[in-house]
Each structure stands twice: as C-alpha cells, then as structure tokens.
Amino acid sequence: MILILEQNVAAGGQTYGQLMEHLSRLPGIELRVHQEQGAEKALTEIHLIGNTAGLHVEDMRQLPGVGHVVRVSEEYRVVGRHRGDDRPTHFDYKGVRFGQDTLNVFAGLCAVDTREHVEQMMRALRDAGQVCTRMGAYKPRTSPYSFQGHGRECLPYVFELAGKYGVRVIAMEITHESHIDEIRAALEETGSPAGVMLQIGTRNTQNFELLKIVGRQREFPVLLKRGFGITLDESLHAAEYLASGGNRKVVFGLRGMKTSIGDPHRNFVDFAHVPVVRRLTRMPVCIDPSHSTGTRASGPEGLLDILHVTAQGVVAGANMVLVDFHPEPGRALVDGPQALTLGELPHFLEDVALVRETYVTAMKALVIDDNELVRANVAEVLRGEGWEVSEADSAERAFEMLADGSWQLVFCDVKLSDRQEAEGYAVLRRFVDEQPEAQIVLMTGHGSAAGALDAVSSGAYDYLMKPFEVEDVVRIAQDVRRAFEKKERPGTTGELPPAPVYTSDIDLVGVSSGFVGVMKMVGKVASTSLPVLITGESGTGKEVVARAIHCRSPRAEGAFVAVNCGAVPSELIESELFGHVRGSFTGAERDRRGLLQEADGGTILLDEITETTPAFQVKLLRALQEGEIRRVGSNHTLRVDVRVIAATNRDVEREMREGRFRQDLFYRLNAVTLHLPPLRERREDIMPLARHFAERAAPLGAPVSFSRDAVRALVSYDWPGNIRELENAVIRAVALCERLVRPEDLPERVREHAAAREAEAAAQHAQTDAGRADAAPAAAPPAGEEPLASLSELEGRHIARVLAHTGGNKQAAARVLGIDRTTLQRMIKRHGLDAGGARANGEGKAQPNGDGNPEAHA
C-alpha cells in the first residue's frame, strides 16, 4: 500500500510526525519513505510493506497529511487478471490494435537527428507495410536533465511525415510532464496526422510523480519499460500505480539487463518473463531486443544477434517489438552500433513474421458456444495463453470454419441450440473425421458420467462440466500445445454413435466431479487392451464400470463375462475359469469350456479377485502372461484372446503385505487402476441415482417424485452399502408410496439418521438463538410458531448449507444450486459468506457433524 502525502506536509513537521507515529504502531508493517523532487514540486510517499490486507483504504485516507492511497498487491488490482473478470486484454488506438493476441513492430530512431533521415525511414516503413515507428524527440543522456535529439523542434515535421507516409502510431520517450504538453501542441498544430504512445524509459519507471501524471491523462497510451536495477515485481507495481490513475492503455516493456559478460553492454535477456507478465496481467508485452544486443555482431551462421534475440521474445509470446534502424547507423545520434539499415529492415520483418507464424499463430483454437459470455471468456483465456482464437455461435458456423485451415484445439458446447439436445456430438464427429489431429473439448451445463465416458471414448480430448475454472482451460491449452510441439498427437478411439441426437447406451448415472473424472479415464483406456484394476467399496458400481469399458472398446462385439471369484469355492474356481475334461474329477461327466474360453475375443471381469488362493493366482498369472489356458485334466493348451478386468473392495497393497495376494499378479493386473468413490463422497449423485432407480421401478405411466423431506433424508444419509443399498431403498419406497416418496416410505435406518441430524441442527439453532437473545432481546413469536425470516436470509442460509455440504467447493455448489459460478460468487459476497458457507462475521459457521461431514447451521 502506498500513501501519497499532501503537498504541504513536510518531513519533520507536526503532521508528518503524527502520521509516522501512528503508522509505526501498525503490527507487521514495514515503512519506507520515498521522496521525488520534480522540476516544480516534491512528491512524498510512504510505502507500507507487509500484511496490509487488513488495512482499509478509506481509513488510511483519513490519516493526517494523507492525500491519496493506492493499494498495490501481487494480484495487480487494476491491470491484473481476476477470476470472473471479463475485461479485454487489448486496446485500440488510431486504428491499430494492441493486445495479447497481436504483434506490432516499432522500428525507428532512438533520437531524431535530421528531417532527411526521418523521411527516408518513414518511406521505408510504408514500403514494408508498417504503420508504427519509434522516434525519440527526448532521448536522455546519462544525466536525466540532458537530451539527445532536437526536442519539441522536431515534432511538427515528424508528425507531418508520419501522415504523409501512413504511419499511425509513434512511440516517443518522455521524461517530464512538459513533454506531454509539447507533443499535444505539436499534434494540434499539424492536424493530428498520427498518434503518440508515451514511452517511459529505464530511469523514469521509478519516477512516481511522472507515473501519476501520465496515468491521469487518457489521450495517449503508455509503453512502460522495465528499468535496470529493479525487480519484475516492482516494475509491475509501477504499472499498477500508473493505471490506478485511470489510463488502462498500458503496454509493459521488457529489455536486456546489464551484465559484465562479453562484448554487448546489456546481454542478459529477460524475455523469458513474457509469458509470466501475460499470465499475471492484461497488458500487451513489448520486447526491446536492440538494447539486449548492443552491437551488430553475428553468429557462426551469419545471422545478426538481433535476429536471434528477437526470435526468443516472439517465441515467448511478445506482442510488440522495438528495434533501432537508421539510414546511416554510423551517423546516428544514439544507439547506432546495433541499428539495422534500411536494406536489412525487410529481412528483419520477414524473420519476425516467420517466427510468429511457426511458434505462435500456428496454434489455432476454435470456441463454439451459443452463449456469448461463455464463448468470450474461454476465448480470452486461450488468447492469454498465446493461441490464435476464432469463435462460432452454432454448429453450422463451425462446419463452415472447418475449411479455414487446421485447428489444434476446439472447445465446443454440447447443446448449441434448442433444436437438438446435443449438437456438440455432431461437431465432434465432423472434426474427428475431417481433422483427426484436432483436440476436441466438450463443455456442458448438464454433464453426466455417461456423457464423460461417451465423449472421451468417442475421440474427445476432455469433457468439462459448467461452471468450470479458468485453470481448467489453461491446463488443457498448455497440455495440448506441449503435445503438438512434441508431435505427440493421440488418435481417436472407438466409433461414434450414428444418431444425431445424443443418447447413451451405458447405464451410468452421476454428475459429481469425482465420478465424472473416473469416467473420463474409462473413456481413455477403453480403446486399449490394457488390463484394468477397479477398486472401491462394495456396491460402488464396479461391474457397471467394467461393462462400460467393454462396450466402448474394440471388443464390444465379443462376450462380456463376469465372474464373482468370492462366490466360487476355491476347489472349483480353476475348473470354472479354465474348464475341464470328462473324468478329471468326481462329477466331471463331460468336457466343459471355461469362462476364459467363453470370453475369447471379448472381456472377462474377475470380481473380488483378492478372494482367490495364492495357488490359483499362480495359474492365473501364467494364463495372462502366455495367453494360454489348460483345462483341468488335460495336457493340451488352448490359445485365448481375452481382456481381463479385475475388481476388489479390499486394500490390495495390504493383502500383498500380509501374503494373501501375489505381487507379480497385482502388477500384471493393474496397468490402469480406477478407484470408484463411495456414495458418501459423491452426494451430488444421490438424487440423480434415486430418480433413475425410481423411474425403473415405477409402474408404466405412473411417475414417482420425492418430497423435500425425503430428499433431505436421502442426501444426508451416508449409504454404507453405496449404490446397491440406495437402489434397494428406492425400490422399497416406490413400492410403498403413492407416487410421492415421503420419509416414512424410506428404510428405518435412513429415517433415524435424518431425525438425528435434524435434532442436532435444532440444538445448534437453539444455542445460537439463545446467544442472540442475550445479546439483543427481541419480541418472541407467538407460541408454536417458527420465527419468520426474510427471503434474503433464507437464501443465505440455503447457500451456506450447500457450500458446507460441498466442503466449500464453489463449482459443485453452483451445480447443485443450478446457477453459474459467477452468480454464486456474487451471492456469497452479498450474504457475507466465506468459502465454506460460513458468514464472515461468524454467524452460520460450517461445523463438522458427527460423521465428519461439514454442515451449515444458520
């Protein structure tokens, strides 16, 4: 935080002393006084460094002698990126766009020398198709009060020539407030044929008086160049300080820094910071490679160092390039040793274009969504990651854009209109067929586990459920970019359903992020022949998941055979799986094929694999390794081609440690391990599952619904038997109810648990109400009536309860409430709730219940 003192407050005075005495008592705060003497007045600032989050700006403004307060943080309040913030990462000036998805070259003179040279350069820029340049009218020497160039005398002819040759924007370094007035006057005199971008150079990035003045004017954009001797963080704070005055048209410049190694005077290049600044802020990023090289030295291959250094910055994602060039570099007033010649400029520009095309714009992304806000937000994040982004609002428009070239990444909403339920799958099919190297990400506001499985197994790269996080888009963009750079382009898997309207033939129900994540992994492994080990408590749906893997695999036409190893006696399991010949043991009256042979060409599920004996595990391991089986009592081997999926509800590693399960068999079976979360960890899925089971159990034409109290009871119960227990409970309730399931229709254990939770909540409410009564007595409601609450209070309580139920997961809470995450964020702020659903003042604090799950008590 920076306190800017009033002009009449001098160090050593009474007001200054009172202020410093107060500030010195602030805990955990270090004070640094900064004084800047300008040409006409002095500026005194006090920097508060430390834990300033608890300091309120309005309170600090009331302190004696304080004229202005600026809060500066690592999040960069004005120019930085913030969640839910849709501010643009670009600005337009004089018909030229400056943004994080553009690249503009400013080639020109660091210091204007003669009119003839300026005209030669302007003509060369026009011939090269350039509309931007740099012209230093106020180039400082070592002393900030001395200048090279002609100052304001050259401004009229510089602007006239710019208009003559079509140059629209001139970057011009300034060191004093008066320079702004001189530039403005010269533009008015010449009819404003061009625009000026004010450049604040190395020494003046620490001139807070100048930053404040430039920040207050809105006429000219600003190029703020990082200064020598200060950190990147401090430079970004200077940009924040400038922008806090109101001028948001800021470009952040990076440059070489002084070293003592080699001939160049500034040869340590900080262009690796380009992506860092782009990620943290909304500013375009400029590089100054001329000052990084300092000479016209060439590498062994003959290319100038300036070309190599520029390429580094462009590859890193730079949006603007400053480069010196001059008709006669030897006669330049300043920075001639590294300047390009007129003849070298076209080659430099061609090299920049090639590097930009190869490393940046070659990565093209398409965002398809009929919701303009969602489409714009995803596109904005991708542009911030260096992608060239196009947008489409319909499947028809997306199909038209297929012919516009190759796309590396496509984000597509599943439901693009009201005409069809899932046009996104049609888009997926077309892109997989025509551009199989493109990575397709489906987005949906009504996601499900079955949708995730079908999307990924059908060729989608990922499946995102709205509202998703910015980090999800960033992660995907970065992963896809790395994959393309390494030429690792995964192919598509499985066959797409032929129907234009999406329906799933997989009996999977669930919308929780944990279960959807498992299904995305299922979609990825289904196309392979890898063995899979599925773990999870009893009743979590391991066999359903195994069937889903089989149905989405190339073996889908083959048999799916499920074997419960725990239900087969140990002395018979070998015969059950491998088969036997007649007479091999008592009761073997004829030859019998084993289940592994029945599954030949398909998939076998070995459920409860840890229930088998070590002796059988040895034989199973050999069969899996060799792809051969031998029937009991036979000397002949049979070849089988079968995919094995194993499942268990036990801790396999513990079984191995205690000698009940062979380690070599475990490593053979768990090429891929899928863990299914218990139902108590995916409570968002309880009601979708319950309605699914009720629909199947209800008589035809007699739909069944659930009362509010029944829903509360079902969701609050922990379901130790998981999905199997829930299914049995719902079937029982449907049989007993009259088309509306009430708590009395549910099993006794479910009702008792719900009653215990309500009693606990009532006790908490009573305790809270008693505390309120002691603090502020109020008129009691009539006997037998519940105290009345406003709609706003009820809304706040409900949001707190949902947040507590999701453990503070805002994405999951928004899904439960049926709203987007931005709306939820506003409601949380309005009701004073923290991330866990608790009110900021302590009321309604989320506390654990007896089962260790958070529950809100309003």
Buried (B, 14 or more C-beta within 10 A) or exposed (E): BBBBBEEEBEEEEEBBEEBBEEBEEBEEBEBEEEEBEBEEEEBBBBBBEEEBEEBEEEEBEEBBBBEBBBBBEEEBEBBBBEEEEEEEBBBEBBEBEBBBBBBBBBBBBBBBBBBEBBBBBBBBBBEBEBBBBBBBBBBBEEEEEEBBBBBBEBBBBBBBBBBBBBBBBBBBBBBBBEBBEBBBEBBEEBEBBBBBBBBBBBBBBBBBBBBBBBBEBEEBBBBBBBBEEBEBEBBBBBBBBBBBBEBBBBBBBBBBBEEEEEEBBBBEBBBEBBBBBBBBBBBBBBBBBBBBBBBBBEEEEEEBBBBBBBBBBBBBBBBBBBBBBBBBBEEBBBBBBBBBBBEBBBBBBEBBBEBBEEBBBEBBBBBBBBBEEBBBBBBBBBBBBBBBBBBBBBBEBBBEBBEEEEBBBBBBBBBBEEEBBBBBBBBBBBBBEEBEBBBBBBBBBEBBBBBBBBBBBBBBBBBBBBBBEBEBBBEBBEBBBEBBEEEEEEEBBBEBBEEEEBEBEBEBBBBBBBBBBBBBBBBBBBBBBBBBBBBBBBBBBBBBBBBBBBBBBBBBEBBBBBBEBBEBEEEEBBBBBBBBBEEBEEEBEEBBEBBBBBBBEBBBBBBBBBBBEEEBBEBBBBBBEEEEBBBBBBEEEBEBEBBBBBBBBBEBEEBBEEEBBBEEBBEBBBBBEBEBBBBBBBBBBBBBBBBBBBEEBBEEEEEBEBBEBBBBBBBBBBBEBBBBBBBBBBBBBBEEBEEEBBBEBBBEEBBEBBEEBBEBBEEBBEEBEEEEEEEEEEEEEEEEEEEEEEEEEEBBBBBBBBBBBBBBBBBBBBBBBEBBBBBBBEBBEEBBBBEBBBBEEEBBBBEEBEEEBBBBBB
